[in-house]
Amino acid sequence: MDTPTEHLSLLLIRDMPYGKYKGHKIADLPGHYLAWFAREGFPHGELGQLLALMVELDHNALRGLLDPLRRGR
């Protein structure tokens, strides 16, 4: 992951690999699930980085930043 735009784009294409929301795009995970990760700890690697980014977007009401990227797909 190199640029902020690439980070945001990955939220729209990476699936949650396990758990209750397995198969859902990280960008579509509900806020309460993201908050759980923020409290309990993020997994290592890219998945943890993407979940942490999504927590920030959700917590700061910035999910709308993903809309132009969604439309571009």
Secondary structure as a PSIPRED ss2 file (coil, helix, strand):
# PSIPRED VFORMAT (PSIPRED V4.0)

   1 M C   1.000  0.000  0.000
   2 D C   1.000  0.000  0.000
   3 T C   1.000  0.000  0.000
   4 P H   0.000  1.000  0.000
   5 T H   0.000  1.000  0.000
   6 E H   0.000  1.000  0.000
   7 H H   0.000  1.000  0.000
   8 L H   0.000  1.000  0.000
   9 S H   0.000  1.000  0.000
  10 L H   0.000  1.000  0.000
  11 L H   0.000  1.000  0.000
  12 L H   0.000  1.000  0.000
  13 I H   0.000  1.000  0.000
  14 R C   1.000  0.000  0.000
  15 D E   0.000  0.000  1.000
  16 M C   1.000  0.000  0.000
  17 P C   1.000  0.000  0.000
  18 Y C   1.000  0.000  0.000
  19 G C   1.000  0.000  0.000
  20 K C   1.000  0.000  0.000
  21 Y C   1.000  0.000  0.000
  22 K C   1.000  0.000  0.000
  23 G C   1.000  0.000  0.000
  24 H C   1.000  0.000  0.000
  25 K E   0.000  0.000  1.000
  26 I H   0.000  1.000  0.000
  27 A H   0.000  1.000  0.000
  28 D H   0.000  1.000  0.000
  29 L C   1.000  0.000  0.000
  30 P C   1.000  0.000  0.000
  31 G H   0.000  1.000  0.000
  32 H H   0.000  1.000  0.000
  33 Y H   0.000  1.000  0.000
  34 L H   0.000  1.000  0.000
  35 A H   0.000  1.000  0.000
  36 W H   0.000  1.000  0.000
  37 F H   0.000  1.000  0.000
  38 A H   0.000  1.000  0.000
  39 R H   0.000  1.000  0.000
  40 E H   0.000  1.000  0.000
  41 G C   1.000  0.000  0.000
  42 F C   1.000  0.000  0.000
  43 P C   1.000  0.000  0.000
  44 H C   1.000  0.000  0.000
  45 G H   0.000  1.000  0.000
  46 E H   0.000  1.000  0.000
  47 L H   0.000  1.000  0.000
  48 G H   0.000  1.000  0.000
  49 Q H   0.000  1.000  0.000
  50 L H   0.000  1.000  0.000
  51 L H   0.000  1.000  0.000
  52 A H   0.000  1.000  0.000
  53 L H   0.000  1.000  0.000
  54 M H   0.000  1.000  0.000
  55 V H   0.000  1.000  0.000
  56 E H   0.000  1.000  0.000
  57 L H   0.000  1.000  0.000
  58 D H   0.000  1.000  0.000
  59 H H   0.000  1.000  0.000
  60 N C   1.000  0.000  0.000
  61 A C   1.000  0.000  0.000
  62 L C   1.000  0.000  0.000
  63 R H   0.000  1.000  0.000
  64 G H   0.000  1.000  0.000
  65 L H   0.000  1.000  0.000
  66 L H   0.000  1.000  0.000
  67 D H   0.000  1.000  0.000
  68 P H   0.000  1.000  0.000
  69 L H   0.000  1.000  0.000
  70 R H   0.000  1.000  0.000
  71 R H   0.000  1.000  0.000
  72 G C   1.000  0.000  0.000
  73 R C   1.000  0.000  0.000
